[in-house]
Every structure is written in structure tokens, then in C-alpha cells.
Amino acid sequence: MAKILEKGDTNLHVAVLLYTASGGLSTYALELSEALVRRGLDVTLFGVRQCAVNEKFQYMTIPHIEVLKKIRDPLVWNMSIGARVTNILRSSSIDIVHCVYPALVPFIRLRKPIVCSGWFSPHNLQARLSIAIRMFPFSFSRLGELWGQTEYFFLDDFGYRSSRSIFAVTKALEENLRGRFGSKVRYLPPGINLISRKRMTGGQKVRIACIASDLENPRKGLSTLLRALTLLEPPLYQRIELLLIGNYSYRLENEVEMLRRKGFSSIRLSGYVQRERIIENLLQINLLVCPSLYEEFGYVVLEAMSAGVPVIATKVRPLTDIILHGVSGLLFEKENIRELSSLISMLIMDQEIRSKMGEEAQKRAIEEFGWDSIALKLENYYREILETSQKKSYL
């Protein structure tokens, strides 16, 4: 059994491979790397040369290597990255390789333990296919994306089989993967850097936010929120300030304009913003709504909780594993606009409940999802895997 550590006491060199350049996965890779460095480990981060990553690299204090530009075809992309990373790592002192996304694992040819984080399951693929079918009459341009997602699924499955260990980011995924890959699957959720700055939520209006990298992606469920708002009592219209953060097009502008005509005067579309700006916005809102049809994890929900913001989210896993209904937030049935409208109305009118839920949300984020405790568990897993590998090499 590997020695259980309280703090990093010997050098361990980890290569963290960032598979994608945007969204929660890049946040996970960057914050994971920084948490391991705080524990005294040597970390080298490999990323994709793309704008979203470069912006986040500006705030990093750890070594990083930009591998190559994103290639549209997933198979060609993984083969290219795998070959480049293999050549770099063969002459390095890396002890263990951690792939943030499993699809890259089969293309790295090293005699070092390779582990991966698990984000994807057959359930996710079914959800994406069902959304694509619903969009089909209006989304011929997305057929290529649909094919890419299907290709990713098979690459991920191959990656899971090739990994020495799989760190499932949700309990639902752990249950799914453990039935197929056995004891090498461990539950290890993403952590969160706790937001300790003072919140600024003064004013008469209740600030409600919905945040997504792509607001018009059907799986984010923004239309559910917009329709739910129209069911509120008209006197509440003027008490709401709605903030929508993420990429959007003229279609969303048209929907927002229709809401304004119905009496919602305070609606703001922010477009894409850098991570630091998202944190600033979380410190200024009173309520976050996450109406997603499904989520791999739901990073923005956890970030809002760490800032003391109550969250209303869809009753789907893993959001149900993060939020305790009625305690640290509220959950509603998927696409049920009447239920969502009722919950929003309740929190608008009752500031005391909002404040209490925000406090409980922050407490849960600190106790369950702090990066320091998760990095400690991960380091111990690394050392256990290395010890097992060394024993096998002696046999």
C-alpha cells in the first residue's frame, strides 16, 4: 500500500494533458495543475494552441507547452497530439501522465503509467443524439459536429480500456464505468478554487444569471429559462435583472427583444467573457439558473456555490449530486417551465431563503469540493499507482 501523505514530501513529476481548449475541461486542467503545484509536485501542462487556452495561460504560474493547433477530425487530432507528446516525454523525467480526457490515452506510447479523468458515458451520447434529432430540420451544419461526438465516444471507450486508472468526475459516471472496467475506476470530482472575496449584491433588483460557453447550444436549455420567465406574475418583471453570459447570435437577440416587449426591461447579453470576469459576475448576482438538459459535470454551478450564490438547476445527474435540494439550492424536472417559474418566483420574493441557501451552498462547496483536499487524494492515488507499477516491473 502506498504511503498516505499529508503534504508533498518528495518530487513527483506529472504531465497533465489538456485535451480541449474551452469550457469546463480547460478550467479543470488548469486548476488541477495549480493545485498539484501547491502540494509541491512538479507539473508540466500540455495544451492546445488556441485562443481560449492562451487567455487562461496568462494567469498560470506553472510550466506549460502548447502542443499544436486544433484539427477538426478527432482521430487525426489525437494521433497528431499523441505522437508529439510521446516524443517530448520520452526524453523527460515524467513519472506519470494524466490525460484530462481519455481519448488521447491510446496514442501515447510510453512505459509510464497513464491515467485519465472520466467525463463521458453512453448516457451522454444518447442525450446528445436525442438533442441532435430534435434539432435536425434546422441544423444541417451540425451534422459534422454530431459525427465528431460519436467518434469521440468510441475514442473515449478505447481510452478507458488503455488507462491504468480512471478518475470518474461524478458518482453517476463512476457507477456506469465501474460495471465495465472494475476496480480501476475511482470517484474523484473536480475541485473548486474557493471564492473568498466580498460579494456585492446591493440594489432593489434580483440579479439572475445563466452562464454557458454557448448559450444557444440546445443542451444548455436556455429556452426553458426564457419561457419560464414569461410565466411569472407581471409585477415581478421589474424586480428582475437578467444576465446572460456566453456566446450567442442574432437568434438569441430576437428572443431577448421579445422578452423586453413583454415588460422585462433589464436584460443584458454579455457574450463570451474571460474567467476572471465570470468570477466578478458571480460576486454580483443573487441567483444562478442552470436549465441544462444534461451536464458532464456543471462547473459553473460549483463556482456559483463557492461564491455563496443559490442555484436552481435541472434535476439530472450530476447536478443532483452537487446540489442538496431545499438546502444548498433547488432542483426542477427537465424542461418543466411551470416548476422552474414557481421556484424563481419564490426566491425573488424571499431574500431570507436566498441568503440561507447561499450560505449552505458555500459551506458544501468548501467541505466537499475544495481543490486542496482533492489534490491530496489525487497525489496519493498517483503514488499508489506508481508503487504498483514498480512492483510489477520487478516480477
N, C-alpha and C positions, 0 to 999 in steps of 0.2 A: 504493500500500500504506500502511495506517495506521501511524503511529509506534508502535513497541513500547515500552511503558512499564515501568519498574521500580517506580514508585510514583505515586500520583495527583498530577499536577503542574498540572492545570487543572480548573476546576469543570465537572462534568458532572452534570446533574440527571436522576435516574432515578425513574420511578414504578413501583413494584412492586405488582402487583395480586394479592392473596391470594384465591383462588377458594373455598377451603373453610375450615372453622373448626376442624378437628380432625385428629389423626393426623400422619403424616409430612409432608404437604404444608404444613401451617401451620408446622411446625418448619423446613422448608426455606426458606419465605418469610421468616421472621423472622431466621434465621441468615444467609441470603443478604444481606438488607438491612444487617445489622450488619457483615458482612464488607466490603461496599462502602463503608460509612461509615468504617471503619478505613482504607480506602485513600484517603480524602479526598473521596469523591463525595458530592453532595447527594442524599439519598434520601427519598422520601415513600412510605409504605406504606399501601395501601388494603386494609381488611379487612372482614369481615362482622361485624355486631354480634351476637355470640353468646358464650356463657359461656366456651368453651374458648379463644377468641382473647383475650378480655379478661383472663383469668388470665395468659396469656403476655405481653400488652402491659405488664403491671406491671413486667417485668424489662427492658423495652426502653429504649434511650436515643436513639431516632430518632423523628422526627415520624410520626404515623400518623393516618389518617382512617377512621372507621367508616362504611361506605357505607350499608348497610341490613340489615334482618333477612333471614334465610334464607327463601326462598319454596320450597314443595315442588316445583313444576313447574320442571324445568331450563330450558326455553325462556323462560318468563316471568321467571324469576330472572335469566338472563343479559341479557335485554333491559332489565330494570329497572336492573341494575348498570351495564351499558354506557352507558345514557342518562345516569345520574347522574355516572359517571366522566368521560364526554365533556364535560359541562357544566362540571365543575370544572377539567379540564385545559386547556380552550380559552383560559382567561384566565391560565394559569400559564406558567412558564419551563421546562417539562419538555422535555428533549432526546430522550428515548427511553422507551418504555413496555415493561415486561417483565411479561407475564402468566404467573403460575406454572402455570396450567392453560390449555390452548389454546381451550377452548370459549367463552371470553369475547372473543376477538380480533375476530370478525366484527361485534360490536355496539359497538365503539369507533370513532367517526368522527372521526379526527384526521389532519392532514397531518404526522404524526410517525412515525418508524419504530416498528413494533410487533413485538416478538419474543416467543417463548413457550418454556417448558420442555415437553419431550415426555415424558409418563408412560404413555400409553395406546396400545395397538396392537390389531389384530384378534385376536391370540392371547389377549390378556387378556379380550376379550369372549367368546371361545369358552370360556375357562376358567370365567368367571362363569356362562355359560349352562349348562354341564355340571353345575356345583355346584347351581344352582337346580333343575335337573331331578331330581337325586338327592334334594333336599330336598322336592320338590313335595308328597308326601302330607301333610307336616306344616307347610307354610309358605304357606298362602294369604295370610297377612298380608304376605308378602314379594313378592307378585306386582307390587305397585305399585313396589317398590324395583327389581325386575327390569326393569320397563318404563323406569324412570328411568335405569338403567345403559345400556340400549340407546339411549335418547335422547341420553345423554351421548356415546356413541360417535360418532354422526353429527355432533353439535355439535363434538366434538374434531377430526374429519376436516375439517370446514369451517374450523375454526380453523387447522389446519396449513396449509391452502391459502392462507389470508389472511395468514399471518405472513411478515415479512421474513426471519426466520431461526428455526430450530428447534434448541433445545439438548436433545438426547436424553440422558436421565439414565442410560441403560445402553447397553452395547455392542450387546446384542441388539436393542434398540429402534432404535438408530442404523442397523443393518443393514436392519431392516424398513422404516424410513421413508425411507432414502436411495434405495431402489429405486423409491419413489413420488414423492419430492419433490426428489431430486437433491442438488446441492452446498450447498443452503441448510441442510442437516441437519449439525449438528456434535455430537460427543460431549463432554458436559460433565457429569460426575457431581455429585451433591450433595456438599457438603463436610461436615466434622465439626469442631466445636469440641473440641479435644483435652482430655481429662480428665487433669489433672496432679496431682490430689490423691492422697494416700496411700491405698492400698487397705487395708481392714480385714477380713481373711478368716480370723481365728483360729478355733479350735474344732475339735472332733473330727468334726463332721458336714460333708458336702459339700453346699454350698448350690447348688441347681439352680433356675433361674428360666425362666419362659415369660412374655413380655410382649406384650400386644396391646391396642389400643384397645377391641376387642370380643372377649373370649375365646371366645364362643360362635359367632362367625362361622365357618361351615364351612371357608372358605378358609384360616383360621389353623391348622387341623389339630391342635387341642389333643387331640382324641380319640386321635390317633395316639400322642402322648406318653403319655397316661394308660394306654393299652393296653400300650405298650412297657414301662412301669414294672412292670406285673404279671408280666412275663416274667423279671425279674431274680431272681437267687438270693435266697431269703428272708433269709440273713444280711446282705445289703446294705440291706434295708429300713430298718434302724435307723441306717444311716450317711448317710441322705439327709434333707435338709431342703428341701422343695419350696415354691417361692414363685410364685404365680400372680397377675400384676398386670394388671388391666383390668376392664372392665365385665362383669358376669355376672348370672345369675338363679338361681332355685331348682334348675333342672335341673343346673347345674354343682355346686351344693352337694350334690345327691344322689350324683353321680358321685364327688365327693371323699370323701363319707361311706363309700361302698363301698370305696374305697382304704384308708381308715383301718381298716376292719374286717378287711382283709387283712393289716394289720401296719404300714402307713405312718403312724406316729404324728405326724410333723412335716410338716404341710401347712398353708400359710397362704394364704388368699384376701384380697388387698389391695384389690380394687375399683379404681376409677379414681383415679390419683394425679397430681399436678402434675409438670411436667417436672423440677423440682429434686429431688423425691423419687425419681424414676426414676434420676437420676444417683447419688443416695445409695445406692439399692439395688444398682446395678451395681458400686459400690465394695465391696460386702459379699458378693457371690456368687462362686462358684468356676466356674460353668458356665452358659451360656445355651443353651437349645434352641429352635430356630426350625423347627417342623414344617410350615410353610405349604405349601399345595398350589400356590400361586403368589404372587409379590410384584411390585408395581410397582418397588420398589427394596429395601426392607428396612432402614429407618433404624436400628431398634433393634440390628440385627446390627453395623452400623458403630459405633454408640455403645458397645456392649459391647467391641468390639475396641480402641477408643481407650482404654478403661479397663483393658486388659490381661486381658480375660476370654476364654477359649477358647470357641468356638461350634460346636455341632453343628447343621447345617441341612440342609434338603431339597436334593437335587441338581437344582435348577431355576434357570434364569437369571432374574434377575441375581445370585442368591446365589452361583452358581458363578464369577461374575466378581469377586466381593468376597473370597471365601474360597479360599485355596490349600489343597486337600485334603492332610491329613497334615502341613502346615506351620503355617498360622495357624488351623486348625480342621479339622473333619471333616464330610463330606457323606454322606448316605444316600439311597437311592432313595425316591421319594414313596410314603408310606403303608406302607413296609416296616417293620413294628414289630419284627421279629426283628433286623434290621440295626441299627435305632436302639437297641434294648435292649443289643445287644452293644457298641456304641460308648460308651453311657453307662456300662456296667459297666467298660469298660477305663479310662475317665477317672476313675471313682470310685476305682479301686484303685491308680492310678499318678499320684501327686502330681507327680512329676518331669515327666511328659509334659504334664500340665495347665499347669505353670509355664512350660515351654518354649514351648508353643503360645500361651499368653497373651502372652509377650514378643514372639513373632513377629507376633501379631495386632496388637499396639500399634504395632510398627515399621511394618507395612504401612499401618495407618490414618494414621500420621504422614506417610509418604512419598507415598502415593497420594491421600489424601482430605482433607488439611488445607485449611480454608477460605481461608487467606491465598493459597495458590498458585492455587486455583480462582478466587478473586475477581480475581486479576491477569489470568488468561486471559479472564475474562468482560469485564473492563474493556477489554481490547484488542479483543475482538470488538465491543463497543459502538462503540468509536471507528472501527473499520474499517467498520461498517455505516453510521455517520453520514457518514463521508467519502465512501462510495459514493453515499449518498443526495444529498449536496450536489453531487457531480459530475453526477448525473442531472438535478438541478434546473436546472443551468446550460445543459444541452443544449437 
